[in-house]
Amino acid sequence: MTTEIPREDWKVFCDEISRDRLDWQTTVQVLSSESGAQVLSEGLPLIGLALERENGSDKIELMTGTGSSIHHTHSIFNPAKLLLQADSDKDGGILDIEDSYGTKTLISFIQPTAVPMVVERGRITQIS
């Protein structure tokens, strides 16, 4: 099932995706009529998705990576649509961000990255 996110909810949605899919492995693709399909990154965990509103225009920043050594930032200028495809509970779905020219950025949420744990005094805690 595909759900279009209303424009007035974009900021909250980006914040929620950033929180709920933090560290999920992703595949990021761009589909455009000029250059066809391009894979920008594969397997990098999500760092965040941020909506910026300046001077009457929107920009969405997508950040993926594993820290300062391996990271990727992709900017989508003048986004026109945000669509979330969530067909099953097995994966995290696909986020389709379409800009005003029809170029699509597809973010596939593959699976959560394993979270490191530590045992301390008989208790298991997550390393953050």
C-alpha positions as CSV (number, residue, x, y, z in Angstrom):
1,M,0.0,0.0,0.0
2,T,1.3,3.5,-0.9
3,T,0.5,6.5,1.2
4,E,1.0,10.1,0.1
5,I,2.2,12.3,3.0
6,P,0.4,15.7,3.0
7,R,2.8,18.6,2.7
8,E,1.8,20.1,6.0
9,D,3.0,16.8,7.7
10,W,6.4,16.6,6.0
11,K,8.4,18.0,8.9
12,V,6.9,15.6,11.4
13,F,7.1,12.7,9.0
14,C,10.8,13.3,8.3
15,D,11.5,13.5,12.1
16,E,9.6,10.3,12.6
17,I,11.3,8.4,9.8
18,S,14.7,9.6,11.2
19,R,13.8,8.3,14.6
20,D,12.0,5.0,13.6
21,R,14.5,4.0,10.8
22,L,17.7,5.3,12.4
23,D,20.6,2.9,11.5
24,W,18.4,0.9,9.0
25,Q,20.4,-0.3,6.0
26,T,19.3,1.6,2.9
27,T,19.6,1.6,-0.8
28,V,19.2,5.1,-2.4
29,Q,18.4,5.4,-6.1
30,V,17.6,8.4,-8.3
31,L,15.3,8.1,-11.3
32,S,15.3,10.9,-13.8
33,S,14.3,11.4,-17.4
34,E,17.7,12.9,-18.2
35,S,20.0,10.4,-16.7
36,G,17.9,7.3,-16.1
37,A,18.3,5.2,-12.9
38,Q,21.3,5.7,-10.7
39,V,22.2,4.0,-7.5
40,L,23.7,6.6,-5.1
41,S,24.4,4.2,-2.2
42,E,23.8,0.6,-1.1
43,G,23.9,-0.8,2.5
44,L,24.6,2.5,4.3
45,P,22.6,3.0,7.4
46,L,20.2,5.9,7.7
47,I,21.5,8.9,9.8
48,G,18.6,11.2,9.2
49,L,16.1,12.9,6.9
50,A,15.6,16.6,7.4
51,L,13.2,19.1,5.8
52,E,14.5,22.6,5.5
53,R,12.2,25.5,4.6
54,E,13.9,28.7,3.4
55,N,12.7,31.7,1.4
56,G,9.5,29.9,0.3
57,S,11.2,26.8,-1.1
58,D,11.7,23.4,0.5
59,K,14.7,21.1,0.6
60,I,15.0,17.6,2.0
61,E,18.5,16.4,3.1
62,L,19.0,12.6,3.3
63,M,22.1,11.5,5.3
64,T,23.4,7.9,5.3
65,G,26.6,6.5,6.6
66,T,28.6,4.9,9.3
67,G,30.4,8.0,10.7
68,S,32.9,10.5,9.5
69,S,34.8,8.1,7.3
70,I,31.8,6.7,5.2
71,H,28.9,9.0,4.7
72,H,26.6,10.3,2.0
73,T,24.4,13.3,1.9
74,H,21.8,13.8,-0.9
75,S,19.7,17.0,-1.3
76,I,16.3,17.0,-2.9
77,F,15.4,20.6,-4.0
78,N,11.8,21.6,-4.4
79,P,10.2,18.4,-3.4
80,A,6.6,18.0,-4.7
81,K,5.5,14.6,-3.2
82,L,6.4,12.2,-0.4
83,L,5.1,8.7,-0.9
84,L,5.6,5.8,1.5
85,Q,5.2,2.3,0.2
86,A,4.8,-0.2,3.0
87,D,3.8,-3.6,1.5
88,S,4.9,-5.9,4.2
89,D,6.2,-6.1,7.8
90,K,9.3,-7.9,6.6
91,D,11.1,-4.7,5.5
92,G,10.9,-1.0,6.3
93,G,9.3,0.0,3.0
94,I,10.3,2.4,0.3
95,L,10.2,6.2,0.6
96,D,9.6,8.0,-2.8
97,I,10.5,11.7,-2.8
98,E,9.6,13.4,-6.1
99,D,10.8,16.9,-7.0
100,S,9.0,19.5,-9.0
101,Y,10.8,18.3,-12.2
102,G,9.6,14.7,-11.8
103,T,12.9,13.3,-10.6
104,K,12.4,10.6,-8.0
105,T,14.7,9.7,-5.1
106,L,13.8,6.2,-3.8
107,I,15.0,5.2,-0.3
108,S,14.6,1.5,0.4
109,F,14.8,0.6,4.0
110,I,16.3,-2.9,4.0
111,Q,16.8,-4.0,7.6
112,P,17.9,-2.6,10.9
113,T,21.6,-2.6,11.4
114,A,22.7,-4.8,14.3
115,V,22.9,-2.7,17.5
116,P,26.0,-3.3,19.6
117,M,25.2,-4.4,23.2
118,V,27.4,-4.7,26.3
119,V,27.0,-6.9,29.4
120,E,27.7,-4.9,32.5
121,R,27.1,-6.3,36.0
122,G,24.8,-8.9,34.6
123,R,22.7,-6.5,32.6
124,I,22.5,-6.1,28.9
125,T,22.5,-2.5,27.7
126,Q,22.6,-0.9,24.2
127,I,25.7,1.1,23.3
128,S,24.6,4.4,21.9
